[in-house]
């Protein structure tokens, strides 16, 4: 079977996918980031550079001040800062779901994201 390499016109196709191949067509992502737009990390670094220049500081000094604030808030009991700091340093904890059969033995363990996908698929059956 020969693969169709021709780019299919997607006008009127509300999925953004090539109706023949089922793949997304380049530059036609619905609700996606537009070509040439900056990701958050790049925007953040540009912002830090601007703040540093306005305050006659280096970007590293600004980063250090921000980390100091995050540490102080975490130490003072702000759980959100504590959790976010720990997640960035150590990674988010693995969340699993255990499924057991009739005999009480574990069938297998799945990640929370996998469980959400299964739940979503089951809801779409109805």
Short mmCIF file of the C-alpha atoms (twelve columns), coordinates in Angstrom:
data_MODEL
# 
_entry.id   MODEL 
# 
loop_
_atom_site.group_PDB 
_atom_site.id 
_atom_site.type_symbol 
_atom_site.label_atom_id 
_atom_site.label_alt_id 
_atom_site.label_comp_id 
_atom_site.label_asym_id 
_atom_site.label_seq_id 
_atom_site.Cartn_x 
_atom_site.Cartn_y 
_atom_site.Cartn_z 
_atom_site.pdbx_PDB_model_num 
ATOM 1   C CA . UNK A 1   0.000   0.000   0.000  1 
ATOM 2   C CA . UNK A 2   1.495   3.319   -1.088 1 
ATOM 3   C CA . UNK A 3   1.535   6.126   1.480  1 
ATOM 4   C CA . UNK A 4   -0.206  9.310   0.378  1 
ATOM 5   C CA . UNK A 5   2.415   12.063  0.748  1 
ATOM 6   C CA . UNK A 6   0.311   14.853  -0.729 1 
ATOM 7   C CA . UNK A 7   -0.736  17.560  1.740  1 
ATOM 8   C CA . UNK A 8   -4.500  17.490  1.868  1 
ATOM 9   C CA . UNK A 9   -6.515  20.709  1.987  1 
ATOM 10  C CA . UNK A 10  -8.115  20.982  5.439  1 
ATOM 11  C CA . UNK A 11  -10.536 23.856  4.889  1 
ATOM 12  C CA . UNK A 12  -13.765 22.914  6.596  1 
ATOM 13  C CA . UNK A 13  -12.030 20.161  8.550  1 
ATOM 14  C CA . UNK A 14  -12.526 21.152  12.198 1 
ATOM 15  C CA . UNK A 15  -10.061 18.582  13.561 1 
ATOM 16  C CA . UNK A 16  -6.915  20.099  12.032 1 
ATOM 17  C CA . UNK A 17  -6.023  16.617  10.782 1 
ATOM 18  C CA . UNK A 18  -5.392  15.348  7.303  1 
ATOM 19  C CA . UNK A 19  -8.520  13.308  6.498  1 
ATOM 20  C CA . UNK A 20  -6.450  10.731  4.575  1 
ATOM 21  C CA . UNK A 21  -3.571  10.095  7.004  1 
ATOM 22  C CA . UNK A 22  -5.251  11.212  10.230 1 
ATOM 23  C CA . UNK A 23  -2.119  13.173  11.169 1 
ATOM 24  C CA . UNK A 24  -2.112  16.823  12.184 1 
ATOM 25  C CA . UNK A 25  -1.256  19.158  9.335  1 
ATOM 26  C CA . UNK A 26  1.709   21.440  10.020 1 
ATOM 27  C CA . UNK A 27  0.644   24.968  10.980 1 
ATOM 28  C CA . UNK A 28  -2.961  23.921  11.542 1 
ATOM 29  C CA . UNK A 29  -3.059  23.042  15.224 1 
ATOM 30  C CA . UNK A 30  -6.391  24.012  16.689 1 
ATOM 31  C CA . UNK A 31  -5.960  25.821  19.964 1 
ATOM 32  C CA . UNK A 32  -2.231  25.134  19.922 1 
ATOM 33  C CA . UNK A 33  0.573   27.595  20.237 1 
ATOM 34  C CA . UNK A 34  1.078   29.644  17.085 1 
ATOM 35  C CA . UNK A 35  4.309   29.239  15.150 1 
ATOM 36  C CA . UNK A 36  7.068   31.484  16.450 1 
ATOM 37  C CA . UNK A 37  5.482   32.080  19.843 1 
ATOM 38  C CA . UNK A 38  7.681   31.815  22.921 1 
ATOM 39  C CA . UNK A 39  7.323   29.188  25.620 1 
ATOM 40  C CA . UNK A 40  6.997   30.138  29.285 1 
ATOM 41  C CA . UNK A 41  10.657  29.496  30.132 1 
ATOM 42  C CA . UNK A 42  11.854  31.844  27.375 1 
ATOM 43  C CA . UNK A 43  9.351   34.539  28.385 1 
ATOM 44  C CA . UNK A 44  10.404  34.142  32.030 1 
ATOM 45  C CA . UNK A 45  14.099  34.547  31.172 1 
ATOM 46  C CA . UNK A 46  13.363  37.683  29.110 1 
ATOM 47  C CA . UNK A 47  11.357  39.086  32.036 1 
ATOM 48  C CA . UNK A 48  14.154  38.321  34.543 1 
ATOM 49  C CA . UNK A 49  16.688  40.019  32.242 1 
ATOM 50  C CA . UNK A 50  14.490  43.170  32.062 1 
ATOM 51  C CA . UNK A 51  13.982  43.272  35.839 1 
ATOM 52  C CA . UNK A 52  17.709  42.781  36.391 1 
ATOM 53  C CA . UNK A 53  18.600  45.657  34.038 1 
ATOM 54  C CA . UNK A 54  16.013  47.967  35.664 1 
ATOM 55  C CA . UNK A 55  17.539  47.256  39.082 1 
ATOM 56  C CA . UNK A 56  21.213  47.277  38.006 1 
ATOM 57  C CA . UNK A 57  21.549  43.609  38.960 1 
ATOM 58  C CA . UNK A 58  22.444  40.392  37.207 1 
ATOM 59  C CA . UNK A 59  19.800  37.806  36.295 1 
ATOM 60  C CA . UNK A 60  21.449  35.409  38.781 1 
ATOM 61  C CA . UNK A 61  20.959  37.925  41.592 1 
ATOM 62  C CA . UNK A 62  17.251  38.199  40.715 1 
ATOM 63  C CA . UNK A 63  16.957  34.394  40.673 1 
ATOM 64  C CA . UNK A 64  18.625  34.240  44.091 1 
ATOM 65  C CA . UNK A 65  16.174  36.791  45.505 1 
ATOM 66  C CA . UNK A 66  13.213  34.840  44.128 1 
ATOM 67  C CA . UNK A 67  14.539  31.580  45.574 1 
ATOM 68  C CA . UNK A 68  15.021  33.302  48.934 1 
ATOM 69  C CA . UNK A 69  11.370  34.390  48.915 1 
ATOM 70  C CA . UNK A 70  10.231  30.871  47.955 1 
ATOM 71  C CA . UNK A 71  12.334  29.361  50.765 1 
ATOM 72  C CA . UNK A 72  11.021  31.854  53.339 1 
ATOM 73  C CA . UNK A 73  7.385   31.266  52.310 1 
ATOM 74  C CA . UNK A 74  7.914   27.497  52.416 1 
ATOM 75  C CA . UNK A 75  9.575   27.732  55.843 1 
ATOM 76  C CA . UNK A 76  6.753   29.940  57.146 1 
ATOM 77  C CA . UNK A 77  4.182   27.283  56.257 1 
ATOM 78  C CA . UNK A 78  2.893   28.244  52.805 1 
ATOM 79  C CA . UNK A 79  2.187   24.732  51.569 1 
ATOM 80  C CA . UNK A 80  1.912   25.729  47.896 1 
ATOM 81  C CA . UNK A 81  5.430   27.170  47.863 1 
ATOM 82  C CA . UNK A 82  6.728   24.164  49.809 1 
ATOM 83  C CA . UNK A 83  5.088   21.652  47.436 1 
ATOM 84  C CA . UNK A 84  6.208   23.472  44.296 1 
ATOM 85  C CA . UNK A 85  9.767   23.799  45.575 1 
ATOM 86  C CA . UNK A 86  9.933   20.125  46.529 1 
ATOM 87  C CA . UNK A 87  8.420   19.070  43.181 1 
ATOM 88  C CA . UNK A 88  11.009  21.090  41.272 1 
ATOM 89  C CA . UNK A 89  13.937  19.802  43.328 1 
ATOM 90  C CA . UNK A 90  12.914  16.143  43.712 1 
ATOM 91  C CA . UNK A 91  10.262  15.708  40.995 1 
ATOM 92  C CA . UNK A 92  6.580   15.084  41.535 1 
ATOM 93  C CA . UNK A 93  5.776   11.957  43.528 1 
ATOM 94  C CA . UNK A 94  4.584   8.997   41.498 1 
ATOM 95  C CA . UNK A 95  0.833   8.514   41.873 1 
ATOM 96  C CA . UNK A 96  -0.444  4.992   41.297 1 
ATOM 97  C CA . UNK A 97  -3.756  3.194   41.522 1 
ATOM 98  C CA . UNK A 98  -3.951  -0.427  42.560 1 
ATOM 99  C CA . UNK A 99  -6.608  -2.624  41.009 1 
ATOM 100 C CA . UNK A 100 -7.513  -5.855  42.747 1 
ATOM 101 C CA . UNK A 101 -9.389  -8.857  41.457 1 
ATOM 102 C CA . UNK A 102 -12.079 -10.925 43.166 1 
ATOM 103 C CA . UNK A 103 -9.496  -12.908 45.108 1 
ATOM 104 C CA . UNK A 104 -7.952  -9.719  46.546 1 
ATOM 105 C CA . UNK A 105 -4.675  -10.047 44.654 1 
ATOM 106 C CA . UNK A 106 -3.323  -7.054  42.773 1 
ATOM 107 C CA . UNK A 107 -3.973  -7.355  39.069 1 
ATOM 108 C CA . UNK A 108 -1.542  -4.537  38.180 1 
ATOM 109 C CA . UNK A 109 -0.677  -0.983  39.182 1 
ATOM 110 C CA . UNK A 110 -1.273  2.017   36.920 1 
ATOM 111 C CA . UNK A 111 -0.211  5.646   37.120 1 
ATOM 112 C CA . UNK A 112 -2.757  8.346   37.980 1 
ATOM 113 C CA . UNK A 113 -2.520  9.752   34.426 1 
ATOM 114 C CA . UNK A 114 -3.280  6.297   32.981 1 
ATOM 115 C CA . UNK A 115 -6.271  5.938   35.310 1 
ATOM 116 C CA . UNK A 116 -7.593  9.307   34.152 1 
ATOM 117 C CA . UNK A 117 -7.289  8.201   30.516 1 
ATOM 118 C CA . UNK A 118 -9.151  4.957   31.257 1 
ATOM 119 C CA . UNK A 119 -11.870 6.811   33.171 1 
ATOM 120 C CA . UNK A 120 -12.257 9.260   30.294 1 
ATOM 121 C CA . UNK A 121 -12.489 6.458   27.732 1 
ATOM 122 C CA . UNK A 122 -15.122 4.661   29.809 1 
ATOM 123 C CA . UNK A 123 -17.187 7.839   30.134 1 
ATOM 124 C CA . UNK A 124 -17.081 8.332   26.365 1 
ATOM 125 C CA . UNK A 125 -18.609 4.877   25.832 1 
ATOM 126 C CA . UNK A 126 -21.931 6.052   27.234 1 
# 
